Amino acid sequence: MNHLIKTTIITAGLSLTPLFAGAGHSHSEGGHHQQELKVSSIKYTAKQHLLQLIKDKKLDNSWSDISVEDAKKKQFGHHTEWAVSFKNSEVKDAKKQTLYIFVSLHGKITGANFTGK
């Protein structure tokens, strides 16, 4: 009888283990689960950052009406991020016509530049 109780407890414990482990999810820095955002949310976040750069006078006002040109996932080392691009043909320097804003899969701005790298 004692052996039957022990076997039942061990079997029950082992059968619950898969509920606590598994792949296919991520953790934020604080250890909480986060969903990967949809591309529409990523584009919105990038546009808001673009507007903030204008407000902070890091970009001129000609960028304010520019829409997202493209949004692609890019691999940077071991991390995947969104590279959201905005093209402003009013800028005379061709190397500075396309602005890239980088957004993590969870919606955090990670940087911005004119090279896309």
N, C-alpha and C positions, 0 to 999 in steps of 0.2 A: 504494500500500500504506500509506504514511504517512497519507494522507488517511482511509483506512478505519479505522485505529486511533484517530485523533482523533475521528472521528464516533462510533465505538463508545463511547469513554470519555465523551463529552458526552451521548450518549443514555442511557447507564447512569446517569450523575449526575443528569440531569433526571428520570428515572423514579423515583429514590429520594426525591426532594424531598417528595412528598406524605406520606411516612412520618413526617416530622419536623414537619409543620405541620398545623393543623386547629383547628376550633372545638369547642365542646361540652365543654370541660373547664375546671377552675378551678385556680388556684394558691393555696396558703396564703401567708402573709406571707414565709415562708422560701423560696418558689418550688417547693415540693413539691406534687404532685398530691394532692387530697383528694376523697373521694367525699361526696356529699350524703347525710346520714343519713336513715334512715326515721323516720316520725313516732313510732313506738314508742320509739325511742332518744331522740328530742327530748323526749318526755313524761317519760321516765325521768330525763333530765338536769335538766329543770325541777323535778321532784319532789325530787331530791337537793339542788338549790339551795334550795328551800322549806325543807327540813329543816335546812339550814345556817343559814338566816335565823332559824329558831327557836332553834337552838343558840347563835347569836350574840346572842340576845335582841332581835332586831329585829322579831320577831313573837312573839305569845304562843302558848302550847301548844295553844290551841284549833284552830290550823291543822294540827297534826300528822297528823290522820286525814282530812284533806281530799284528795279525789281530783281529778285533772285534770277540769275542766269542758269545756274546748274547746282546740283547737290549730289555729291558722290562720296561713297565710303572709301577711305584711303587707309592703308596700313602704314603705321609709323612705328618701326621696331616691333614690339609685341602688342601694340595697342592699335585698335581700329577707331577712327574718328570720321566725322563728316567734314568734308571740305565744301563749303558753300561759297559760290562765286557770284560776284556782282560786277558787271561791266559798265563803265562810264566812258562813252566815246567823246565826251566833252573835255576830258583830260588830255592835254597836249603830249605829254610823255607817254609813249606807247607802253613802256614797261610798268606804268602805274595806272593803266586803264582798267585792269582787272584786279579786284580786291578779293582775297580769300579769307573767310572767317571759319575757324576750326571749332567744331562743337563735338563734345564727347557723345557717345551713344545715349547718354542719360540726360543730355541737355546743358552741360556745363561748357561755357566758352573757354577754350584752351589757348587761343591765340588768333592773330590776324596778320596777314602780310600780302605783298604783291607778287610773290613767287609761287605760292601754292605748295611750298615744301616745308 
